[in-house]
């Protein structure tokens, strides 16, 4: 024989039926049910006890009166359960619920846990479809309701990423009132949601959700693979290095690389020349430039243990076993800043303007650009060749290939071997040259040098050199100052490759 209902069930069903009858009488008299958001009938001060005090007296009276129902019914176990009431905002519909220890054909499982069942009464005006009793509100209204422990589900998609990637965490919970993140993340979290994370190392994420009974948690780990890379930073294109000079090859790396190999090539690595077979992966290597001359040099760096991990210079750079110098084919008065402006190149001060004028003529040489980086042989209070030039150990040559000096020290010893008398187009040019620079490459202070090469006003002077000379007069005629407005005595500038 199937077990019958527990002792509390008949009383609850009877109370619910009596309430339903009285509420329909109330509806017939007032054209609405008592209006109340939701709660237990015995809750002090609820509208079924007090009536609607915010409306004119007598229009919506209290329900628990001699006229409808004198006594507020209570559940047989009042310390654990109650009779639950909920209406819509206008009182047109209602639902009531009473707890049953056992499911029956007459009960409706409208809330609670799998072991809790409720007999639900819906008013005949359509309440069954209009009002949906909130399970959480129903359970929490029960005085002795003990919610189950929360359950938490936390997932990651994907669970494995490479450094710099991201993963989406998705989580949900049941029976929880609050959730808090820990370990790889932190802070309060919604009861269910999703969000993107980008860990840089393998990281675990934990979510703990709780209620008055206790807590539950879920964890997930995202594995991060560190991408192994090499990135060459210097030389990366455009540099101009000379034979015998020492320069640092620099790079960055990620992942686990112990040693690297360095090579150079002038033919995009159709052939390669070894700089060093293996050196520590410390980000820098000091290289003494070999005796070669090419403008199409690139460096390659590779992992010794896995050569497929490598990087090249982004563009060509140049290595010369000599540095070139020319006199500009163009001419101008002593206002070099104005000259740069006319050519459309930067002109923030006289020396930088001169550098950019030199670079302009080198880049516009015929029949082809010269390449390389160029600076002007000019001096002012802002600097001089001795403070601004790369003091190289290779030869300086003119554009006809003739040696000017064996190296920097030879250039500033008071004389040069052959005159700087060829322009960027390899045409002979003998003229006065704006310089303001002594034979040792320093600032000639005996003239104002056209106020730092910024003016061509009358009354301003500068010292000049002569492009056809090889003694000290090539750069400095110490007994003569030349007027800045003129292009008769001085008109061009010397340009040196760096």
LODRENSE-473104 format. One record per atom (N, C-alpha, C): residue in three letters; x, y, z. Coordinates in steps of 0.001 Angstrom, whole numbers, plus 500000, padded with zeros to 6 digits. Example, Ala and Ser with C-alpha at 12.3 -4.5 7.8 and 13.67 -1.06 7.14 Angstrom:
// LODRENSE-473104
ala513190494310507800ala512300495500507800ala513200496700507800ser512850497750507080ser513670498940507140ser512900500030507870
***
This chain:
// LODRENSE-473104
unk500855498815500000unk500000500000500000unk500891501236500000unk500564502178499144unk501337503412499066unk501133504221500325unk502189504854500840unk502047505642502052unk501136506838501819unk500346507173502830unk499435508303502730unk500134509604503027unk499410510709502958unk500002512003503224unk500420512115504671unk501437512930504923unk501883513155506278unk500861513997507024unk500917513968508410unk499860514603509203unk499635516064508886unk500683516834508480unk500493518260508229unk499789518554506928unk499767517621506042unk499252517900504700unk497749518185504692unk496872517384505375unk495436517684505321unk495103519074505859unk495763519465506950unk495472520787507490unk495889521874506521unk497035521728505916unk497505522764504969unk496549522879503785unk496108521732503294unk495191521770502157unk493860522398502558unk493425522101503763unk492160522683504242unk492294524185504432unk493436524611505012unk493645526050505210unk493697526781503876unk494364526176502926unk494500526813501611unk493134526946500949unk492297525923501107unk490953525964500522unk490121527046501185unk490201527154502521unk489448528177503237unk489912529580502813unk491228529758502700unk491768531041502243unk491258531382500848unk491270530394499962unk490834530632498586unk489376531081498552unk488532530432499369unk487110530797499401unk486933532230499893unk487653532582500969unk487533533928501524unk488073534982500557unk489130534667499865unk489705535627498918unk488780535871497732unk488050534843497306unk487099535065496211unk485945535954496685unk485534535796497941unk484511536677498490unk485014538121498515unk486275538290498933unk486891539618498952unk486907540217497541unk487241539398496555unk487296539862495165unk485916540311494699unk484873539525495061unk483510539860494630unk483067541198495229unk483509541491496456unk483109542738497109unk483918543941496638unk485179543725496321unk486088544847496067unk486619544902494639unk486203543921493839unk486635543865492446unk488153543745492305unk488798543208493294unk490239542950493241unk490611542101494441unk491776541470494365unk492355540779495501unk493206541770496293unk493537541452497533unk494476542306498278unk495803542418497511unk496317543628497459unk497561543869496703unk498751543769497641unk499648542819497300unk500881542672498083unk501932541997497197unk503116542530497241unk504180541986496381unk504373540503496634unk504643540104497883unk504715538693498256unk505174538583499694unk504868537432500323unk505356537156501663unk504458536193502403unk504854535874503661unk504072535001504528unk502873535775505087unk501717535094505173unk500494535784505598unk500607536385506988unk501396535766507869unk501482536298509233unk502489537423509375unk503120537853508281unk504082538955508348unk503407540194508905unk503903540751510004unk503247541918510609unk503163543089509648unk502016543763509661unk501837544982508886unk501620544786507413unk501410543536506949unk501213543367505511unk499814543826505124unk499580544155503843unk498312544750503425unk497084543880503694unk497232542544503802unk496069541715504103unk495606541929505539unk496506542403506408unk496154542683507800unk495694544131507962unk496401545055507303unk496141546483507529unk495237547114506495unk495039546478505353unk494416547155504234unk495425548068503560unk495002548712502480unk495900549600501764unk495761550999502329unk496653551365503235unk496566552654503928unk496908553819503025unk497498553532501852unk497853554626500949unk496705555014500034unk495579554300500111unk494419554630499283unk493311555184500189unk492272555818499661unk491193556348500517unk490604555256501387unk490310555533502675unk489806554508503613unk488539553851503101unk488505552510503290unk487309551754502968unk487243551234501569unk488121551722500672unk488060551252499285unk488688549870499175unk489880549689499778unk490540548391499758unk490795547968501198unk489810547380501812unk489930547069503245unk490869545901503491unk491178545708504773unk491979544560505181unk491207543267504895unk491950542206504695unk491335540905504414unk491066540145505714unk492029540190506629unk491849539450507876unk490971540264508844unk489667540156508624unk488654540825509444unk487505539839509670unk486553540236510511unk485378539384510744unk484607539134509463unk484712540084508526unk483894539993507307unk484395538894506382unk485722538682506323unk486262537709505358unk486940536523506062unk487920536822506892unk488621535742507586unk489219536329508856unk488647535939509977unk489002536582511237unk490392536204511711unk490778534950511543unk492049534458512083unk493048534211510958unk494265534636511202unk495327534382510214unk495786532941510378unk495586532117509369unk496007530715509502unk497522530598509472unk498039529662510245unk499473529425510265unk499759527971509938unk500914527752509338unk501340526400508981unk501456525558510247unk501183524264510157unk501330523381511325unk502738523415511937unk503707523757511138unk505076523911511651unk505493525370511449unk504964526275512278unk505123527715512014unk506559528208512127unk507401527456512797unk508798527885512873unk509599527496511634unk508978526735510761unk509686526315509540unk509001526791508270unk507670526806508280unk506958527073507038unk505852528094507272unk505278528573506171unk504185529538506254unk503312529388505021unk502177530107505018unk501344530223503822unk501792531479503080unk502127531265501814unk502759532323501005unk501721532960500088unk501786534289499957unk500813535033499156unk501562535977498219unk501008536125496976unk501595537053496011unk500516537516495061unk500465538831494807unk499500539373493848unk500233540160492782unk499487540543491759unk500069541464490794unk499873542894491294unk500306543866490485unk500319545252490946unk498929545857491096unk497915545273490453unk496573545868490497unk495593545048491317unk496015543857491782unk495110543004492525unk494179542196491657unk494461542128490388unk493597541372489482unk493896539880489544unk495076539505489983unk495482538107489994unk496255537804491267unk496231536536491669unk496993536124492852unk497447534688492705unk498402534354493560unk498799532968493771unk499086532783495247unk498760531611495776unk499125531222497130unk499828529876497068unk500663529628498072unk501380528361498120unk501478527887499556unk501329526565499748unk501515525945501054unk502475524776500902unk503366524637501860unk504372523584501813unk503749522211502081unk504159521215501309unk503749519825501516unk504994518967501670unk504970518051502617unk506140517198502804unk506303516192501676unk505245515973500915unk505278514939499896unk504530515424498667unk505031515012497499unk504359515375496260unk503078514552496131unk502033515188495693unk500776514492495434unk500216514950494117unk499195514272493679unk498560514660492424unk497957516048492518unk497669516476493768unk497029517783493923unk498047518914494069unk499339518573494242unk500334519628494480unk501066519993493197unk501616521185493239unk502355521686492091unk503764522010492562unk504763521407491947unk506141521671492374unk506582523012491794unk506221524086492476unk506441525427491946unk507621526136492605unk508392525435493393unk509539526075494025unk510194525141495005unk511349525568495531unk512018524766496546unk512964523761495950unk513402522829496790unk514350521810496357unk513586520598495848unk514365519589495474unk513716518384494930unk512892517658495992unk513123517989497269unk512360517342498344unk511237518224498882unk511117519441498379unk510091520366498866unk509033520583497792unk507760520449498169unk506682520610497203unk505674521599497768unk504957522256496854unk504004523268497285unk502667523057496598unk501616523139497398unk500272523216496841unk500047524663496457unk499744524904495185unk499613526271494687unk498172526530494285unk497657527657494758unk496320528082494360unk496447529346493527unk495851529352492353unk495820530524491488unk494387530991491371unk494213532314491513unk492871532864491390unk492257532558490038unk490960532481489949unk490284532070488707unk490317533109487608unk490940534262487853unk490926535316486829unk492101535246485879unk492825534160485894unk493957534015484966unk495305534081485635unk495327534006486968unk496593534159487683unk497631533122487300unk497193531971486882unk498134530901486570unk499127531276485492unk498727532169484592unk499650532562483529unk500251533932483767unk499629534743484625unk500099536106484827unk501185536176485878unk501059535409486962unk502006535476488071unk502880534226488082unk504168534457488194unk505114533354488328unk505797533504489677unk505479532627490629unk506075532730491954unk507571532473491840unk508349533422492365unk509801533300492335unk510247532240493332unk510957531228492848unk511370530121493710unk512197530600494890unk513136531510494610unk514002531981495689unk513208532732496745unk512291533599496304unk511474534340497262unk510602533393498084unk510053532371497438unk509200531406498119unk509988530639499181unk511133530154498804unk511947529408499750unk512420530287500903unk512917531502500560unk513457532370501591unk512383532870502550unk511122532877502105unk510050533337502986unk509753532338504101unk510108531084503882unk509831530070504890unk510735530299506103unk510191530469507291unk510995530842508456unk512142529891508726unk511978528632508500unk513033527675508822unk513702527094507601unk513540527766506472unk514100527219505226unk515619527208505294unk516212526091505021unk517667525946504967unk518040525634503526unk518615526607502821unk518924526362501407unk520012525313501259unk519989524566500166unk521060523599499912unk522390524336499713unk523482523618499870unk524785524199499550unk524817524630498089unk525428525778497798unk525520526226496400unk526318525251495556unk525957525188494299unk526779524484493312unk527362525523492374unk528587525310491949unk529297526281491118unk529919525554489938unk529749526122488765unk530395525596487557unk531218526709486936unk532504526469486742unk533423527441486144unk534210526741485050unk534156527295483839unk534876526708482700unk535704527779482011unk536706527336481258unk537554528229480462unk537588527730479031unk537523528654478102unk537580528286476688unk538418529322475924unk539618528910475473unk540239527586475624unk540970527491476963unk541390526271477293unk542140526068478533unk543641526168478308unk544071526288477055unk545493526461476737unk545646527598475749unk546518528556476069unk546770529692475184unk548269529922475099unk548679530708474115unk550062531164474055unk550135532547474678unk551314532925475120unk551497534216475774unk550980535340474878unk550178536222475460unk549556537296474695unk548139536981474260unk547718535705474405unk546367535310474028unk545383535500475170unk544134535153474930unk543100535306475949unk542192534083475973unk541462533924477069unk540511532837477243unk539261533409477889unk538122532770477628unk536856533231478201unk536456532331479360unk536305532940480535unk535790532228481697unk534274532356481715unk533571531245481898unk532114531234481988unk531726530509483273unk530802531098484029unk530427530462485281unk528929530609485559unk528431529683486389unk527040529714486831unk526968529104488225unk525873529370488941unk525717528824490285unk524247528582490561unk523972527725491534unk522610527509492009unk522591527684493516unk521472528158494033unk521241528337495465unk522207529329496111unk522928530095495324unk523907531025495873unk523307532429495992unk523835533186496940unk523446534592497071unk524605535539496782unk525840535028496737unk527004535860496447unk528133534979495943unk528965535553495061unk530122534834494521unk531351535740494592unk532500535146494923unk533754535887495041unk534842535117494303unk535644535849493519unk536750535248492769unk538018535271493610unk538897534291493381unk540173534243494097unk541219533554493244unk542424533507493761unk543617532937493133unk544019533808491933unk543656533439490709unk544101534193489537unk543303535439489242unk542202535649489932unk541388536850489762unk540816537199491126unk540059538284491219unk539599538711492533unk538333539538492404unk537702539747493546unk536536540617493605unk535222539868493529unk534152540598493883unk532805540036493798unk532414539814492341unk531708538731492079unk531277538391490731unk529775538126490732unk529114538347489571unk527694537990489465unk527507536486489681unk526262536090489976unk525985534671490212unk526208533842488958unk526093534462487794unk526429533799486530unk526844534875485541unk527867534569484760unk528367535564483815unk529509534933483031unk530189535768482254unk531391535338481548unk532292536548481377unk533582536314481145unk534528537398480946unk535834536874480401unk536578537770479753unk537845537394479121unk539009537674480066unk539978536765480100unk541205536938480875unk542395536680479965unk543530537319480298unk544748537165479494unk545943536923480411unk546034535746480995unk547170535469481888unk548474535385481103unk549560535786481750unk550878535711481106unk551636534454481486unk551172533786482545unk551735532498482942unk550576531552483237unk550876530268483352unk549828529305483689unk549180529707485012unk547844529842484997unk547137530438486134unk545860529665486435unk545603529465487729unk544354528861488179unk543375529962488577unk542097529734488306unk541026530664488670unk540013529907489521unk539634530490490637unk538678529863491549unk537511530809491794unk536294530242491806unk535091531008492122unk534386530319493284unk534159531057494366unk533464530544495541unk532134531267495681unk531034530498495710unk529701531060495857unk529100530567497167unk528353531430497864unk527877531089499199unk526418531478499403unk525827530905500442unk524524531313500959unk524563531119502476unk523424531158503129unk523414531037504589unk523790529655505077unk523721528670504212unk524074527307504601unk525573527060504535unk526220527590503517unk527643527343503335unk528088527832501978unk529079527183501427unk529635527635500158unk530055526460499295unk530177526732498020unk530705525773497058unk531677526496496153unk532582525799495524unk533551526450494663unk533894525574493470unk534449526247492481unk534905525554491279unk536165526249490803unk537094525482490265unk538362526031489792unk538656525526488394unk539407526321487661unk539854525920486330unk541246526503486127unk542082525801485402unk543439526267485142unk543602526550483658unk544224527685483357unk544540528038481966unk546048527910481798unk546460527034480908unk547880526801480652unk548379527807479621unk549462528501479951unk550032529513479060unk551378529016478538unk551468528917477236unk552728528539476603unk553476529811476216unk554696529940476672unk555502531114476348unk556060530945474940unk555695531867474047unk556150531806472665unk557648532108472620unk558393531273471953unk559835531465471837unk560125532299470596unk560714533496470803unk560991534398469674unk562337535070469849unk562875535512468740unk564047536378468703unk563690537587467848unk564030538775468307unk563762540001467544unk565020540849467506unk565595540977466309unk566786541807466136unk566374543273466207unk567088544062467014unk566741545484467157unk567766546418466520unk569058546050466564unk570121546853465937unk571186545893465421unk571604546047464139unk571148547010463135unk569857546520462474unk568951547432462268unk567654547033461718unk567331547717460398unk568343548352459811unk568157548989458505unk568460550469458554unk569274550922457587unk569584552340457475unk570888552763458118unk571495551900458955unk572749552266459601unk573891552303458571unk574933553015458938unk576135553077458103unk577340552888459016unk577973551715458934unk579085551376459810unk580365551235458989unk581487551528459617unk582761551494458920unk583675550382459383unk584536549958458497unk585523548915458794unk586331549291460028unk586493548286460918unk587295548516462111unk586534549133463272unk585352549678463033unk584553550237464121unk583948549109464957unk583594549429466172unk582934548462467046unk581509548930467314unk580549548053467024unk579142548371467241unk578461547204467950unk577439547524468720unk576663546490469411unk575522545997468530unk575475544696468316unk574293544056467751unk573373543750468929unk572133544204468872unk571216544015470006unk569946543318469555unk569313542645470525unk568096541892470222unk567298541679471496unk566068541250471338unk565226540823472453unk564761539403472183unk564326538717473240unk563872537337473074unk562774537031474068unk561973536028473743unk560989535484474680unk561151533975474713unk560683533365475787unk560822531927475914unk562209531545476401unk562538530294476212unk563790529752476734unk564792529559475601unk565716530515475476unk566803530424474497unk568104530659475243unk569028529716475155unk570283529821475907unk571358530556475127unk571568530144473876unk572632530737473067unk572106531065471670unk572722532071471068unk572311532488469723unk573517532503468787unk573203532384467502unk574215532484466450unk573975533776465693unk575051534472465303unk574959535725464560unk575683535590463226unk575022536063462157unk575588536011460810unk575282537322460087unk576047537609459032unk575711538740458166unk575761538288456714unk575083539057455862unk575052538738454434unk574834540020453645unk575376540047452452unk575137541182451549unk574222540798450392unk573676539549450412unk572827539100449302unk571563538406449825unk570997538973450891unk569760538435451477unk569904536972451883unk571104536599452299unk571414535276452832unk571337534153451803unk571563534529450547unk571898533471449581unk573221532847450018unk574102533709450520unk575308533248451204unk575363533968452544unk575989533332453532unk576033533915454873unk577444533847455419unk577794534833456225unk579095534886456880unk578871534880458387unk579560533977459062unk579362533833460503unk580084534939461263unk579344535605462128unk579945536569463060unk580436535824464292unk579557535009464882unk579931534149465991unk578999532942465991unk579569531755466200unk578790530520466127unk577817530392467286unk578250530815468469unk577386530718469643unk577808531757470668unk576845532531471130unk577090533499472194unk575877533522473108unk576091533933474331unk575011533925475316unk573848534817474874unk572663534345475119unk571459535112474783unk571232536189475850unk572111537201475829unk572015538286476812unk571557539599476208unk571181539589474916unk570608540774474281unk571587541683473591unk572899541389473652unk573864542302473020unk575155541556472700unk575772541940471562unk577064541384471177unk577886542494470531unk579101542684470985unk579984543725470448unk580710543189469225unk580492543838468091unk581021543348466805unk582019544346466253unk583201543878465940unk584191544697465237unk583973544506463746unk583674545591463053unk583245545520461654unk584394545039460769unk584139544021459930unk585194543470459067unk585491544391457879unk586516544030457127unk586955544826455976unk586111544472454756unk584907545004454710unk584020544810453562unk583397546149453217unk582822546231452049unk582132547447451632unk580892547056450834unk579715547334451397unk578451547012450725unk577339547817451379unk576313548082450618unk575159548836451138unk573950547934451346unk574116546628451149unk572985545695451241unk573206544665452344unk573779545083453452unk574094544170454546unk572853543955455422unk572673542712455853unk571679542379456870unk572308541432457882unk571788541474459115unk572217540566460171unk571116539530460389unk571518538291460677unk570563537262461073unk570967536728462444unk569984536625463326unk570190536012464635unk569309534781464716unk569840533672465260unk569067532429465335unk569390531698466637unk568437530894467068unk568616530044468251unk569571528905467880unk570645528750468647unk571630527712468337unk570986526332468331unk570068526088469286unk569467524760469391unk568283524573468447unk567741525653467912unk566603525561466979unk566693526711465988unk567482526556464913unk567722527654463970unk566466528183463283unk565345527433463354unk564119527952462731unk563587529168463497unk564034529332464739unk563679530535465497unk564750531579465209unk564419532569464373unk565428533536463944unk564765534852463551unk565591535839463312unk565109537130462832unk566210537806462044unk565783538660461085unk566728539402460244unk566557540895460469unk567577541653460053unk567401543101459961unk566207543388459060unk565374544360459465unk564184544673458667unk564536545221457292unk565667545914457207unk566081546499455924unk567607546488455867unk568144546812454703unk569593546811454507unk570248547935455305unk571485547690455718unk572330548762456223unk573662548668455483unk574524549658455708unk575755549754454917unk576990549537455790unk577969548881455197unk579304548799455787unk580288549319454750unk581113550253455165unk582087550843454250unk583484550653454817unk584448550392453912unk585827550428454349unk586400551818454152unk585483552772453877unk585842554186453820unk584578555004454013unk584752556254454360unk583647557201454481unk583843558285453426unk582750558692452825unk582801559659451734unk582540561076452233unk583032562041451460unk582764563447451748unk582585564179450420unk581702565168450410unk581505565961449185unk581208567407449555unk581332568264448559unk580904569649448677unk579579569762447929unk578622570474448470unk577292570514447847unk577333571237446508unk576582570702445560unk576444571382444267unk575615572652444419unk574695572657445372unk573875573828445627unk574602574857446460unk574153576097446380unk574804577191447110unk573766578006447848unk574263578743448862unk573360579583449652unk574198580559450447unk573541581628450920unk574230582532451831unk574381581854453204unk574846582592454200unk575159581993455482unk573971581598456348unk572765581876455914unk571573581464456674unk571208580040456260unk571836579068456920unk571632577659456557unk570224577201456946unk569674577775458007unk568298577451458399unk567334577799457269unk567545578965456634unk566684579361455514unk566865578409454336unk568095577947454130unk568364576995453050unk567559575709453258unk567581575185454495unk566802573983454803unk565315574216454558unk564844575400454946unk563424575721454723unk563090575690453246unk563961576256452438unk563728576284450978unk563719574877450387unk564497573970450964unk564539572590450464unk563432571720451061unk562728572264452051unk561631571506452661unk562086570439453634unk563208570670454323unk563711569701455302unk563740570365456674unk563784569578457774unk563756570153459121unk564888571143459365unk564591572163460189unk565536573268460340unk565528573843461750unk565495572997462778unk565317573481464147unk566481574336464634unk567699574102464127unk568826575004464414unk569816574896463268unk570858575739463309unk571757575808462166unk572461574509461842unk572942573796462874unk573679572559462615unk572764571451462112unk571612571285462761unk570675570246462298unk570132570599460915unk569933571884460659unk569520572296459309unk570587571912458293unk571872572140458662unk572961571758457763unk573002570264457510unk572792569463458584unk572743568003458409unk571678567625457396unk570527568230457511unk569414567878456630unk569618568383455209unk570323569501455053unk570685569951453702unk571643568940453069unk572642568483453845unk573570567473453330unk572826566201452936unk571922565750453818unk571173564530453522unk570332564708452267unk569800565910452081unk568985566188450893unk569824566006449626unk571017566617449594unk571839566519448382unk572328565088448163unk572647564364449261unk573054562956449107unk571916562123448539unk570706562369449000unk569551561588448558unk569110561959447149unk569514563123446663unk569120563569445321unk570302563584444348unk571362562865444697unk572516562795443804unk572156562068442519unk572878562385441453unk572703561691440167unk574016560998439809unk573938559864439177unk572720559230438624unk571885558446439645unk572373558323440917unk571617557575441917unk571937558145443299unk570999558004444233unk571250558489445599unk572483557833446195unk573145558540447108unk574378558031447690unk574132557030448807unk572953557088449439unk572719556251450607unk573501556768451797unk573366556102452943unk574116556488454117unk573518557667454864unk574145557995455978unk573740559125456811unk574830560183456757unk574410561461456585unk575362562541456329unk575188563670457333unk576328564285457695unk576317565457458571unk577171566562457972unk576852567772458371unk577520568942457822unk578786569270458619unk579834569736457899unk581063570204458553unk580862571684458872unk580119571939459935unk579839573289460419unk579993573301461929unk580288574486462477unk580372574630463920unk579633575879464373unk579144575808465575unk578538576965466238unk578635576704467732unk578043577573468516unk578053577367469964unk577280576109470352unk576516575549469420unk575725574354469711unk576476573055469423unk577664573142468847unk578427571930468587unk579376572106467422unk580151571030467160unk581153571047466095unk581358569625465611unk582060569421464504unk582343568049464061unk583035567219465141unk583906567843465937unk584621567064466961unk583668566523468026unk582513567166468212unk581557566684469210unk580382565940468587unk580190566086467273unk578981565525466657unk579267564370465699unk580489564253465187unk580782563247464175unk581154561908464822unk580874560811464090unk581460559516464439unk582939559574464080unk583809559397465042unk585254559528464811unk585800558170464385unk585716557926463087unk585915556588462536unk587394556260462372unk587629554954462183unk589006554475461984unk589252554088460532unk588309554404459646unk588474554082458220unk588830555351457457unk589169555148456194unk589550556274455356unk588368557182455052unk588659558450454844unk587720559391454231unk588157559574452780unk587220559465451861unk587543559628450438unk586601560650449827unk587090561353448790unk586197562258448065unk585401561469447027unk584534562130446319unk583625561414445422unk584328560900444178unk585614561205444032unk586412560628442951unk587206559424443456unk587001559062444732unk587671557901445307unk589039558203445868unk589481559462445836unk590791559822446350unk590752559930447876unk591811559498448528unk591865559540449993unk591989560973450471unk591093561350451354unk591175562647452017unk592017562519453269unk591720561465454073unk592473561207455305unk592354559733455623unk593340559206456373unk593339557777456686unk592305557417457749unk591948558370458596unk590952558157459636unk590622559515460246unk589855559522461325unk589456560791461946unk590667561580462434unk591595560907463077unk592756561627463608unk593569562260462495unk593654561565461371unk594388562121460233unk593636563311459633unk592297563270459707unk591482564351459143unk591712565661459892unk591986565591461188unk592063566821461992unk593500567154462414unk594490566650461627unk595884566913462031unk596465568170461397unk595643568944460679unk596121570209460109unk596136570240458604unk596104569077457947unk596069569034456485unk595379567769456044unk594972567759454775unk594355566561454208unk595152566131452985unk594980564874452559unk595799564337451472unk595306564786450106unk594018564824449900unk593431565302448651unk592251566200448985unk591985567160448136unk590963568170448406unk589557567570448315unk588636568172449101unk587214567803449001unk586623568717447935unk586872568363446690unk586560569264445571unk585595568644444565unk584896567581444997unk583886566965444139unk582539567041444845unk581496567393444069unk580165567460444669unk579514566071444682unk578274566023445126unk577584564732445265unk577369564032443932unk577464564789442859unk577289564215441516unk578633563894440852unk579708563955441657unk581071563671441211unk581583564702440214unk581065565917440330unk581537567011439487unk582497567886440296unk583571568330439633unk584560569176440303unk583939570524440650unk584236570988441878unk583714572285442302unk584748572921443230unk585262574056442821unk586221574807443624unk585540576100444042unk585364576278445348unk584662577461445845unk584934577619447331unk584483578738447868unk584533578934449307unk583416578135449981unk583702577639451167unk582784576729451851unk582493577262453260unk581203577446453569unk580836577827454929unk581303576729455887unk582017577118456954unk582556576094457857unk582525576541459322unk583195577648459638unk583257578084461027unk583934577068461919unk584852576280461328unk585443575144462036unk586953575168461871unk587672574951462961unk589131574944462921unk589642573647462319unk590959573564462115unk591539572371461515unk591390571140462416unk591202571347463714unk591024570182464597unk589551569857464836unk588684570434464000unk587270570068464035unk586455570748465112unk586980571833465706unk586262572511466778unk585700573850466291unk584918574476467131unk584224575733466830unk585229576878466739unk585229577579465608unk586052578772465437unk585311579949466043unk585789580408467176unk585019581393467945unk585330582836467584unk586244583074466632unk586633584445466343unk585614585181465475unk584619584473464945unk583549585109464188unk582218584638464773unk581112585348464436unk579830584939465013unk579126583851464205unk579780583438463085unk579242582334462277unk577761582511461958unk577469583704461485unk576106584028461024unk575061583710462111unk575451584061463353unk574573583823464504unk574077582371464533unk575058581466464457unk574687580040464484unk574035579590463196unk574405580262462066unk573906579904460735unk572401580121460612unk571938581202461263unk570502581505461238unk570183582838460578unk571211583561460123unk570930584891459565unk571852585191458395unk571375586040457498unk572184586583456404unk572170588101456452unk571906588640457638unk571858590091457794unk573255590697457682unk573302591926457196unk574558592659457130unk575164592771458521unk576515592761458576unk577204592898459850unk577523591591460525unk577077590482459955unk577376589165460508unk578385588462459609unk579307587724460232unk580417587137459503unk580626585695459924unk581380584961459099unk581756583592459415unk583086583285458761unk583814582303459292unk585033581836458640unk584667580737457660unk585407580672456573unk585132579695455516unk586390578905455190unk586189577801454478unk587287577029453940unk587281577130452418unk588325576540451786unk588438576550450331unk588506575100449847unk587582574744448953unk587463573348448560unk588632572835447728unk589432573692447197unk590568573237446393unk591853573085447179unk591837573375448474unk593039573383449288unk593156572104450121unk594469571783450457unk594702570607451280unk595360570965452613unk595876572209452758unk596389572610454063unk595225573064454932unk595525573698456034unk594476574075456968unk593409574974456381unk593712575617455256unk592725576490454629unk591539575720454033unk591659574407453963unk590511573640453440unk589272573868454311unk589488574169455609unk588357574379456507unk588354575741457165unk589566576367457306unk589615577566458140unk590657578549457614unk590206579694457148unk591089580803456785unk591059581779457968unk591954581601458921unk591822582292460203unk591914583802460124unk592503584328459063unk592678585781458991unk591544586468458253unk590527585706457861unk589477586327457046unk588091585925457564unk587193586920457656unk585793586662457945unk584972587063456739unk583995586297456398unk583214586533455187unk581784586894455567unk581241587874454862unk579907588367455177unk578829587325454927unk577930587187455862unk576883586169455758unk575906586411454603unk575650587674454181unk574682587848453074unk575205587381451728unk576522587209451587unk577106586995450265unk577184585517449901unk577139585238448612unk577471583908448103unk578670583996447155unk579330585138447202unk580459585323446287unk581695584594446793unk582013584778448090unk583218584158448638unk582933582770449205unk581803582635449900unk581416581349450486unk580007581023450033unk579772579760449679unk578442579457449153unk577984578026449387unk578890577073449518unk578530575660449673unk578878575190451078unk578608573922451353unk578988573308452628unk579603571942452351unk580471571505453285unk581040570165453229unk580057569189453900unk579957567994453326unk579107566960453903unk579926565679454078unk579864565099455297unk580639563899455614unk579700562748455968unk580007561589455402unk579242560388455709unk579594559898457109unk578576559458457864unk578792559023459248unk578828557496459351
***
